[in-house]
């Protein structure tokens, strides 16, 4: 078991700036300081900026909650990020992503059966992570389905959750209890 390098700081021991940033997360849609926000509190301004972007991308993106959660799972798998997976696999299931799709992503396989919008999001995200760009055919399909706003939000979801994955992988953030099976190595 890895040691959590940047674990929780008791609220009373936080600086005034850390307390303000922490309270903003606690008072927002997340309701608590957990996951990536535990290590991020070391840089309150970064955390504050990141959580505002994340609140938009997670809860209000132009592609909707179900497809946002699918993109988050692909990103978590690409980065082998157990905390993101533990938090978002159950949410993805609640949003209607089939268990077979979640299991295939965990196993680094393209799911055999997906809706057209799910296949498009999956393939866009995998292509972006693996080739560091998106080819013309994938881009055109995403643009036709989601428009420029949706494509930009999809890129943003991948980038934002990559940032969080990097933070938690370096910090070795403790994985919360979850009904989701951990990602296989």
Protein Blocks (a to p, Z undefined) as FASTA:
>chain_A
ZZdfblcddfklpcfklmmmmmmmmmmmnopaehjlmmmmmmmmlmmmmmmmmmmmmmmp
cnbjklmmmmmmmmmmmnopaklmmmmmmmmmmnopafklmmmmmnopacfbdcfklmmm
mmmmmmmmmnopacfklmmmmmmmnommlmmmmmmmmmmmmmmmmmmmmnopacdddfbd
cddZZ
